[in-house]
Amino acid sequence: MVSRRNFFLMNCSGIRRDVLHIMGEGIRTSMKKIVMPLIAVLLLIGLCYTADTGHAAAANAPSYKEISTFADGKLIISPSKSVLVNGSAYVPVKFLNQIPGFTIASSASGITLTGSKGSGKLNKDNSVLYNNSNYVAFKTLLKLGAIDGKYASSADSLFIWSTEEGKTKSNSMLFAISKLPGTMGLAVGKKVYMYGHPGSHWVTDVQYSDNASLSLIMQNEAGIIWTLDLDSYENHTLYSPEILQGLRDIYNGLPVWASNPEIPDSPFKNMEKVTVKDFRSNPNNGNLEVIIRRANGQDVNMTIAPGARPGEYVNRIFYFKNPRVAFAINDKIWAAIREERVIVGMRPEEVLLSWGEPDSINDDLDYVVYGKVYLYFNNNKVQYIYKF
């Protein structure tokens, strides 16, 4: 026989999973692709692109992943990025004017690169065309020029150096990256948004000093360089433009029903039908927000707390199918749920819709506790309500 505790937990605690299943596993599956911890982590969604040919990708199509590029320790800030193609690094030919020792010559017969060790013409074996731009294999650059370097997977960045000073700077940065918590190294070389700091910022450098102190060197939209001391930056929360777009792609335009038990000081009526309008970085403080559109046209901006997982946050505070329809709730009980009341005759899932999960459950006496209110169940329905 199933205990009252297990019965209530199966019917009440798991109810949101049931609703998420009812709304369609497609949303849940999509969410799993973009949900990552925000604490000490850069949320990077959509940084892997497949070349768009205008047709369905072939099964053996190459895999493209955009990565950052540092030349002699300096980040190359550009709309173009180096890419990994099936795991091998390729550099935009246009970047060679920022990498010492190379010249480029274009002619009707093609593009020729010249370095201190020799020359070579771009061909299908040493180059790729990506986003309508020519890319040359990093291995080819190593053969032609007096350079060295390495790809750092912990930062999704390619480090190239042409001088001893550049090598020292690069290795210093690589060592500092290894000291960053979690996967925060993925922020290096990327444009990010930050809680507590308006606008977008490039992470141009990492510094590790006194065998303890970590800091990020940032460049804001105006080109101003500043230092983020990770020892004093309390939430360590960075997120990328890609996470915003990923959230938009999945949620924007979806009708949802507000779950007030999960929303402190909710501006909504419980189970109010609203629409996910957008996600944004707040222009005043950099906080990640979801914008909700009410039926009357009012927009409500809700801050996703630092350290929260944005997809899980949205899934927790909203239902994606009308719970009244999903659970065949009658008029009387639905009216009580809308008013956040619990009445005799409610099923566990209906109690959850009104008050959320209980503070405690008593197996022996078949009751659940919400603060000073005790709800006794019989035959899967509330039979008695006691207030102490």
C-alpha positions, -999 to +999 in steps of 0.1 A: +000+000+000+013+034-009+018+056+022+000+090+024+034+108+022+044+090-010+009+094-024+009+131-017+044+136-031+035+117-062+004+137-068+015+170-054+053+175-055+055+160-090+026+180-104+047+205-122+066+177-140+031+164-150+021+197-164+054+201-182+048+167-197+013+177-207+026+209-223+049+188-245+083+172-240+096+194-268+098+224-245+115+204-218+140+188-242+148+222-256+153+236-222+178+210-213+200+223-241+203+258-227+201+254-189+235+258-172+244+270-138+250+308-136+272+308-106+308+312-116+298+302-151+293+319-184+261+309-201+271+302-237+242+291-259+244+289-297+282+293-300+283+262-322+270+269-357+266+247-386+273+262-420+239+272-436+237+260-471+200+266-474+194+228-474+191+202-448+225+194-433+241+162-446+249+136-420+286+141-425+285+180-427+314+196-409+309+209-374+317+246-368+324+262-334+333+298-330+362+306-307+380+337-295+415+347-308+443+363-288+474+376-307+504+381-284+481+382-254+457+408-269+421+399-277+411+404-314+377+421-310+358+416-343+324+404-356+344+375-371+357+347-350+381+319-354+364+286-357+370+250-349+360+228-379+357+192-368+381+201-340+408+218-360+413+256-356+409+280-386+416+317-385+399+344-406+424+356-433+415+392-424+430+386-389+465+382-404+469+420-404+469+417-366+493+388-365+529+399-371+549+385-399+523+377-425+513+393-458+483+386-480+482+388-518+450+384-538+448+377-575+425+362-601+441+328-593+434+330-556+448+342-522+485+337-513+498+340-477+534+347-471+553+344-438+590+343-428+591+305-435+575+305-469+544+311-490+512+291-497+481+295-517+447+289-501+431+256-513+405+231-501+431+213-480+443+243-459+412+266-458+375+268-454+348+293-464+327+303-434+301+330-433+313+341-467+348+347-455+381+329-461+396+310-432+431+295-431+441+265-410+461+274-379+484+245-388+492+262-421+501+295-403+525+276-381+542+262-412+545+296-429+552+320-401+575+325-371+546+320-347+535+295-322+504+290-301+477+267-288+440+262-285+427+264-249+395+244-246+388+257-211+384+291-226+373+282-261+401+305-273+430+303-297+463+319-284+489+329-310+522+345-302+550+358-323+575+371-297+588+360-263+569+388-247+537+375-264+544+340-253+550+351-217+517+371-217+498+342-233+511+316-209+504+339-179+468+343-191+464+305-196+477+299-161+452+324-147+424+308-167+432+275-150+425+291-116+390+304-125+362+286-108+340+261-126+337+268-163+342+305-159+371+303-183+345+302-211+339+339-204+374+348-216+375+365-249+337+368-250+312+396-249+291+392-218+264+408-197+269+411-159+246+414-129+252+448-113+270+463-144+249+478-172+257+472-209+279+446-225+316+440-218+344+421-234+365+399-212+399+408-226+423+393-200+426+373-168+451+381-140+461+359-111+483+376-085+497+368-051+488+331-056+453+340-046+437+370-063+418+366-095+405+395-117+391+399-151+401+428-174+369+442-191+363+465-219+329+481-221+309+494-251+326+528-250+361+511-251+368+519-215+391+493-198+383+483-162+390+456-137+365+432-122+379+418-089+364+384-086+372+384-049+347+412-043+322+405-071+297+386-050+276+366-075+302+360-102+273+360-127+280+365-163+258+356-192+261+360-230+240+374-258+236+338-269+218+328-237+193+357-243+187+345-279+184+309-268+157+318-242+139+339-268+139+312-293+123+288-269+099+309-248+090+342-267+053+342-276+043+313-254+011+316-233+017+307-197-002+306-164+013+323-133+019+301-103+018+326-074+030+301-048+064+303-066+064+341-072+071+362-041+050+394-041+034+383-073+019+411-094-004+385-110-036+368-100-030+332-093-032+312-125-035+344-146-029+337-182+000+359-196+025+357-224+063+355-224+072+386-243+110+387-242+142+383-222+167+412-218+197+425-199+184+454-178+200+485-193+203+501-158+219+473-139+227+444-162+204+419-145+188+392-166+151+397-169+121+380-184+094+403-197+058+391-192+029+407-211-005+407-194-038+405-212-043+443-207-010+450-225+009+458-193+045+445-193+060+431-161+098+428-158+109+399-136+145+396-125+160+361-127+181+359-095+219+356-098+228+319-094+194+308-108+191+286-139+170+308-162+151+280-179+143+262-146+132+295-131+107+301-159+095+265-157+090+268-120+069+300-119+047+293-149+026+265-163+026+260-201-009+246-204-041+257-187-040+237-154-078+239-152-081+220-185-052+197-178-067+185-145-104+189-153-110+213-123-146+223-116-158+259-113-159+260-075-125+247-070-110+268-098-124+299-082-107+290-049-074+283-067-075+317-084-080+333-049-052+311-034-076+294-011-078+257-001-113+242+005-127+208+014-129+185-016-097+196-033-073+170-047-036+172-039-028+187-073-054+214-067-039+222-033-006+226-049-020+250-075-033+272-046-005+270-020+025+252-036+043+224-019+036+218+019+060+225+047+057+190+060+038+157+055+026+133+083+025+097+071+007+083+101-022+107+104-025+115+067-022+153+068+000+180+054+011+212+070+012+247+056+024+271+083-003+267+110-028+251+087-033+213+087-050+196+058-063+161+064-069+139+033-093+110+027-098+092-006-074+117-023-093+148-013-091+173+015-116+163+042-107+186+071-089+219+074-076+229+109-060+262+117-038+266+148 
